[in-house]
Amino acid sequence: MKNIIKGLFVCLAFCMVSCESLVEGINDDPNGLVIEEVDAALFLTGAQLANNLAQAGHVNRMAGMWSGQLIGYASVYGNAYGYNISTAEANSTWNRIYISIIPQVRHIISISENDPLLKGISKVMEAHAIGTAASIFGDVPYSQINQEEVDDPVFDGQISVLDAAIGLLDAAIADLSSTPGRGLSQDIYYNGDSGKWLEAANTLKARYYMYKRDYSAAYAAAQQGISSSANTMSFNPLSESGSQNMFFTILDGSRAGDIGSVGSYLSQLLIDSSGVYRGNAKTVETARSAYYTIDENTASNNMGIIAATEPHQLVSFEENHLVLAEAGARSAGFDTGLTHLNEFRAWLNSGGRLNANFSGMEYLYEAYEAADFAAGGMENMDGIADDRALLREIIEERYVSGFGQYMPFDDARRLRKGETDLIVPFPLNVASASAHPERYPYADQELNANSNSPGEDPGIFTKTPVNQ
């Protein structure tokens, strides 16, 4: 791992100076390039582009298939949909996290001692990357990575890595709180807006506390988290002919016909003719159903969540507000959870989460009342405790609103530990399977090269420590 990182830094440095005059300094020693002299901000865009792929690319689509939201029809996605996946599938995501993100943002920190904005952004980026790695893989290298004297870093426990990510976010919050921010074109997420970065850091803290089932801490963090849809951290495609939505891109290329949403459990929840439609007298899902539909056969017909220029959410307002609803209900009581759920439904009822192609279609999200969750009420026909009925509705909303993010996969694994009554009951993709997948396989490159690796991947059905 160490030698690869060194080589990448050199390549990045040469790329960054390639636009200088071809004749300027022609007699200078070509070996005299000092990487510390490269503007720190120039490393940021590349790290963020890699983060887009790590958070919203191949593994994200696998998580969608393993949580009943997408269907893999053919090729690699057909195999993975049937729980047949090799360790080679993890190599690209592993490399993005450990080579293209963390070393770059650590370098930014090392040469930005007097720039709290760049330091804070970089710490959020690292916490985002390593927190995702711990979530999807389990135990991962962290405490010993990027150290000159360590060739084979140990695999740290998943929970300790999550704790370290939370600590890093606290440090980022301190940095970002000390600066007003500034225009920063290299920051393709927030253009140097320290307030938006502060909110994203707190939402990530809330996410990691949710993983650990520390609902009081999650609720406290989310209260300082992403406060509006405009502050969602997203990969924002630039144009239809250049940077495009990553899901659109694969269907526009060799993966047409391989993966889509039609027929998934999520799609059934949103179609009024299905047997599991979640609508009722206060909820109509026609518009969101259409917006979420992904036609696997062609990119050109997809004008909704994966349209060519549609942003792909990475850390979202939806996630933060539904943390407030779930964690609030668990830690502060029924009324708090219901209040936050109704706030979110009011946002949906204003057309939130729809683009212009679908905002004119029918939708309805009226406020719920406590009576709707009492035994025999609209949202409690099976007569369970009213607080559990409320949680069940909130988690179902997280499942629907989290489409395209890791949240549905994260929730299913979290709730399988003792709260199966709250899980959205999406079926197994393979009837003969012993269980739903719990993790993504380690990269075979790391298994083969790191003497401190497990040697053999434990398999996708092995629960990670936080969920055991």
Residue pairs with C-beta under 8 A, 6 or more apart in sequence:
1 98
1 99
1 141
1 145
1 151
1 153
1 446
1 449
1 450
2 146
2 147
2 148
2 150
2 151
4 99
5 99
5 103
5 146
8 99
8 100
8 103
9 35
9 103
9 107
10 33
10 35
12 43
12 46
12 104
13 33
13 35
13 38
14 33
16 38
16 39
16 42
17 33
17 38
35 107
36 111
40 107
40 108
40 111
40 112
40 115
40 118
41 108
41 118
41 184
41 186
41 187
42 186
43 104
43 105
43 107
43 108
44 104
44 105
44 108
44 118
44 121
44 122
44 184
44 186
44 187
45 186
45 187
45 188
46 100
46 104
47 100
47 101
47 104
47 105
47 108
47 122
47 125
48 125
48 187
48 188
48 189
49 188
50 96
50 100
50 101
50 104
51 96
51 101
51 125
51 128
51 129
51 314
52 235
52 246
52 312
52 314
53 92
53 93
53 96
53 246
54 93
54 96
54 97
54 101
54 129
54 132
55 128
55 132
55 235
55 314
55 406
56 235
56 246
56 312
56 313
56 314
56 404
57 92
57 93
57 246
58 89
58 92
58 93
59 90
59 93
59 136
59 440
60 404
60 405
60 406
61 70
61 77
61 247
61 259
62 80
62 85
62 89
62 440
63 136
63 406
63 408
63 409
63 440
64 70
64 403
64 404
64 408
64 409
65 71
65 72
65 77
65 80
65 81
65 259
65 429
66 83
66 409
66 429
66 436
66 437
67 399
67 408
67 409
67 412
67 426
68 264
68 265
68 266
68 408
68 424
68 426
68 427
69 261
69 264
69 265
69 266
69 403
69 408
69 426
70 81
70 259
70 260
70 261
70 264
70 294
71 81
71 259
71 260
71 261
71 262
71 263
71 264
71 296
72 78
72 79
72 80
72 81
72 82
72 258
72 259
73 81
73 257
73 258
73 259
73 260
73 296
74 257
74 258
75 255
75 258
76 89
76 258
77 255
77 258
77 259
78 258
79 85
80 89
81 429
82 429
82 430
83 429
83 430
83 433
83 437
83 460
83 461
85 441
85 460
86 441
86 444
87 441
87 442
87 443
87 444
87 447
87 457
88 443
88 444
89 441
90 137
90 440
90 441
90 442
90 443
90 444
91 443
91 444
91 445
93 136
93 440
93 443
94 133
94 442
94 443
94 445
94 446
95 443
95 445
97 129
97 130
97 132
97 133
98 133
98 141
98 145
101 125
101 126
101 129
102 126
102 129
102 130
102 145
102 146
103 146
105 121
105 122
105 123
105 125
105 126
106 122
106 126
106 146
108 118
108 119
108 121
108 122
109 118
109 119
109 122
109 123
112 118
112 119
112 122
113 119
116 175
116 176
116 178
116 179
117 175
117 176
117 179
117 181
117 182
117 184
117 192
117 194
119 172
119 175
120 172
120 173
120 174
120 175
120 176
120 179
120 194
120 197
120 201
121 172
121 176
121 187
121 197
123 168
123 169
123 171
123 172
123 175
124 169
124 172
124 176
124 197
124 200
124 201
124 204
126 168
127 165
127 166
127 168
127 169
127 172
127 201
127 204
128 204
128 314
128 315
130 140
130 142
130 161
130 164
130 165
130 168
131 161
131 162
131 165
131 204
131 207
131 208
132 406
133 140
133 161
134 140
134 142
134 158
134 161
134 162
134 165
135 162
135 211
135 406
135 410
135 464
136 406
136 439
136 440
137 439
137 440
137 442
137 464
138 158
138 439
138 458
138 462
138 464
138 465
139 155
139 156
139 157
139 158
139 161
139 464
139 465
140 155
140 156
140 158
140 161
141 153
141 154
141 155
141 156
141 446
141 450
141 452
142 153
142 156
142 161
142 164
143 153
143 154
143 156
143 160
143 164
144 150
144 153
144 154
145 153
147 153
152 449
152 450
152 451
152 452
152 453
153 450
153 452
154 452
155 452
155 453
155 454
156 164
157 465
158 464
158 465
158 466
159 212
159 465
159 466
162 208
162 211
162 212
162 466
165 204
165 208
166 205
166 208
166 209
169 201
169 202
169 204
169 205
169 208
170 205
172 197
172 201
173 198
173 201
173 202
176 194
176 197
176 198
176 201
177 194
177 198
179 194
180 194
181 192
181 193
181 194
181 195
181 197
182 192
183 191
183 192
184 191
184 192
185 191
188 236
189 196
189 200
189 233
189 234
189 314
190 196
190 197
190 200
190 233
196 231
196 233
198 224
199 224
199 225
199 226
199 227
199 231
199 320
200 225
200 226
200 231
200 233
200 315
202 221
202 222
202 223
202 224
202 225
202 226
202 320
203 221
203 222
203 225
203 226
203 315
203 316
203 319
203 320
203 323
204 315
205 217
205 218
205 221
205 225
206 218
206 219
206 221
206 222
206 225
206 320
206 323
206 327
207 218
207 315
207 319
207 323
207 410
209 215
209 217
209 218
209 221
209 327
210 218
210 323
210 326
210 327
210 410
210 414
211 410
211 414
211 466
212 466
213 414
215 326
215 327
215 330
215 331
216 327
216 331
218 323
218 327
218 331
219 323
219 324
219 327
219 328
219 330
219 331
219 332
222 320
222 321
222 323
222 324
222 327
223 324
225 320
225 323
225 324
226 232
226 233
226 315
226 316
226 317
226 319
226 320
227 317
227 320
228 317
229 316
229 317
229 318
229 347
229 352
229 353
231 317
232 311
232 313
232 314
232 315
232 316
232 317
232 318
233 313
233 314
233 315
233 316
234 311
234 312
234 313
234 314
234 316
235 245
235 246
235 311
235 312
235 314
236 311
237 243
237 244
237 245
237 308
237 309
237 310
237 311
238 309
239 309
240 308
240 309
244 252
244 308
244 309
245 306
245 307
245 308
245 309
245 310
245 311
245 312
246 312
247 294
247 302
247 305
247 306
247 312
247 404
248 299
248 302
248 306
248 307
248 308
248 310
249 299
250 258
250 259
251 259
251 260
251 294
251 295
251 296
251 298
251 299
251 302
251 306
252 299
252 300
252 308
256 296
256 297
256 298
256 299
257 296
257 297
258 296
259 294
259 296
260 294
260 295
260 296
260 297
261 267
261 292
261 293
261 294
262 293
262 294
262 295
262 296
265 276
265 424
265 426
265 427
266 292
266 399
266 400
266 403
266 426
267 289
267 292
267 293
268 274
268 275
268 276
268 277
269 276
269 277
269 278
269 285
269 396
269 399
269 400
269 424
270 277
270 278
270 285
270 288
270 289
270 292
270 400
271 277
271 285
271 289
272 279
272 284
272 285
272 286
277 285
278 285
278 396
278 400
279 285
280 378
280 379
281 378
282 364
282 365
282 366
282 367
282 368
282 372
282 378
283 364
283 365
283 366
284 362
284 363
284 364
285 363
286 361
286 362
286 363
287 354
287 358
287 359
287 361
287 362
287 363
288 348
288 353
288 354
288 358
288 363
288 400
290 304
290 358
290 361
291 304
291 305
291 353
291 354
291 355
291 357
291 358
292 304
292 305
292 403
293 302
293 304
294 302
294 304
294 305
294 306
295 301
295 302
299 306
299 308
303 355
303 357
303 358
304 310
304 355
304 357
304 358
305 403
305 404
307 355
307 357
310 355
312 404
313 404
313 405
314 405
316 405
318 344
318 353
318 401
318 402
319 398
319 401
319 402
319 405
319 407
321 340
321 343
321 344
321 347
322 340
322 344
322 394
322 397
322 398
322 401
322 402
324 340
325 337
325 340
325 341
325 344
325 394
325 397
326 337
326 391
326 394
326 395
326 398
328 336
328 337
328 339
328 340
329 336
329 337
329 338
329 340
329 387
329 390
329 391
329 394
330 337
330 391
334 370
334 373
334 386
334 387
334 390
335 370
337 387
337 390
337 391
337 394
338 368
338 370
338 373
338 390
341 368
341 390
341 393
341 394
341 397
342 367
342 368
344 397
344 401
345 365
345 366
345 367
345 368
346 365
346 367
348 363
348 365
349 363
349 364
349 365
349 366
351 359
351 363
353 401
354 361
354 363
368 378
368 379
368 393
370 386
371 377
372 378
372 379
372 380
373 379
373 380
373 386
373 387
373 389
373 390
373 393
374 380
374 386
374 389
375 383
375 384
375 386
376 383
377 386
377 389
379 389
379 390
379 392
379 393
380 386
380 389
384 392
384 421
388 421
388 422
391 422
392 421
392 422
395 411
395 415
395 422
395 423
395 424
396 424
398 407
398 408
398 411
399 407
399 408
399 411
399 424
401 407
402 408
402 411
408 424
411 423
412 423
412 424
412 426
412 436
413 438
413 463
413 464
413 467
414 466
414 467
415 422
415 423
416 423
416 436
416 438
416 463
416 467
417 463
417 467
417 468
428 435
428 436
433 461
434 461
435 461
436 461
437 460
437 461
438 460
438 461
438 462
438 463
438 464
438 467
439 458
439 460
439 462
439 463
439 464
440 460
441 457
441 459
441 460
442 453
442 454
442 457
446 453
447 453
447 454
447 455
447 456
447 457
